Amino acid sequence: MSQSSAAPLSPTVELPAVPLLQIGTWVVFYGLLAMLAIFFVSADQGALSLPAGNAVHEWVHDARHLLGYPCH
């Protein structure tokens, strides 16, 4: 009784190729988005403030304290 099977003993897994240019584009996009968020959290309401008034400061007030930025 010989047992011969056509299937290999260990299955092979093929990983799909991901183009690095596509990954790099998303990394740059999310990096810029994160920098914009950090700007709005850390910027004081002064010369660097894009909108006038206290609206952005009030929206990100707790995040400023959590990150250690003084705002009072």
C-alpha positions in Angstrom: 0.0 0.0 0.0 1.8 3.0 -1.1 0.3 6.4 -0.3 1.0 9.0 -2.9 -0.7 12.3 -2.9 -0.5 15.1 -5.4 -0.8 17.8 -2.8 2.5 19.1 -1.3 3.1 18.5 2.4 3.4 22.2 3.3 1.1 24.8 1.7 2.8 27.7 0.0 1.4 31.2 0.6 2.0 33.9 -2.0 2.0 37.5 -0.7 0.6 40.2 -3.1 3.1 42.8 -4.3 2.3 46.3 -3.0 3.7 49.1 -5.0 5.9 51.4 -2.8 4.7 54.5 -4.6 1.2 53.8 -3.6 2.1 53.4 0.1 4.4 56.5 0.0 1.5 58.6 -1.3 -0.7 57.6 1.6 2.1 58.1 4.1 2.7 61.6 2.8 -1.1 62.4 2.8 -1.6 61.2 6.4 1.6 62.8 7.5 0.4 66.2 6.2 -3.0 65.6 7.8 -1.3 64.9 11.2 0.9 68.0 10.9 -2.2 70.1 10.2 -3.9 68.6 13.3 -0.9 69.3 15.4 -0.7 72.9 14.1 -4.3 73.5 15.2 -3.8 71.9 18.6 -0.5 73.7 19.3 -0.9 77.1 17.6 -1.7 80.0 19.9 -4.4 82.4 18.9 -2.0 85.0 17.6 0.0 85.6 14.5 0.0 82.0 13.4 -3.8 81.5 13.8 -5.6 80.9 10.5 -9.2 81.7 11.7 -9.8 84.8 13.8 -11.3 84.5 17.3 -11.3 81.8 20.0 -13.2 79.0 18.2 -10.2 76.7 17.4 -8.7 77.3 20.8 -12.0 76.2 22.5 -12.4 73.2 20.2 -8.9 71.8 21.1 -8.6 73.1 24.6 -8.4 69.7 26.4 -6.0 68.3 23.8 -3.6 71.2 24.4 -3.6 70.4 28.1 -3.2 66.7 27.4 -0.1 67.4 25.2 1.4 69.8 27.7 0.9 73.0 25.8 0.2 76.0 28.0 -2.9 78.0 26.9 -3.9 80.2 29.8 
